[in-house]
């Protein structure tokens, strides 16, 4: 089997960087936060995932010091909102680079709903929201120790909102919620649908 080999620091020599396409499809970190001045912020992050069960911990990476990073540093909290197919266009609109005082909820035509345990708002239209308190924030670095302009934010999930239609006999149904995932191309997304489901139990 022939392969295309490259060293990332020398460039990939392809039309589009394949790294994010290979590590994917990736769940979307649709993060809402609140500034100390009371301005709500909503932005999607393509580097996002879950990292622990008990307590549940999720994290996202901010490439560059953006409004969300500043807000979570100052407030110590944020909300993850599930991006679904019906909310895809609104999620995309919320990625616009706008001034800190611009409300992305209004910009994207979304409803800001209060959380139970934290001050940051959640997306009312989203079928799942995680209320989170920040546990760690740190800057990433290269193998040689040189820091890069990317910060990883980890947060403990302290409150969970789930739409009842996404629960089937008490079990969360991923396809019912129509998750969307980030693909590798500059405009590529995937939708989770029932036809993609297969079951495989762990060996005992």
Secondary structure, 3 states (H helix, E strand, C coil): CCCCCCCHHHCCCCCCCCHHHHCCCEECEEEEEECCCCCEEEEEECCEEEEECCCCEEEEEEECCCHHHHHHHHHCEEEEECCEHHHHHHHHHCCCCCCCCCCHHHHCCCCEECCCCCCCCEECCCCEEEEEEEEEEEEEECCCCCEEEEEEEEEEEEEEEECHHHEECCEECHHHHCEEEECCCCCCEEECCHHHCCCCCCCC
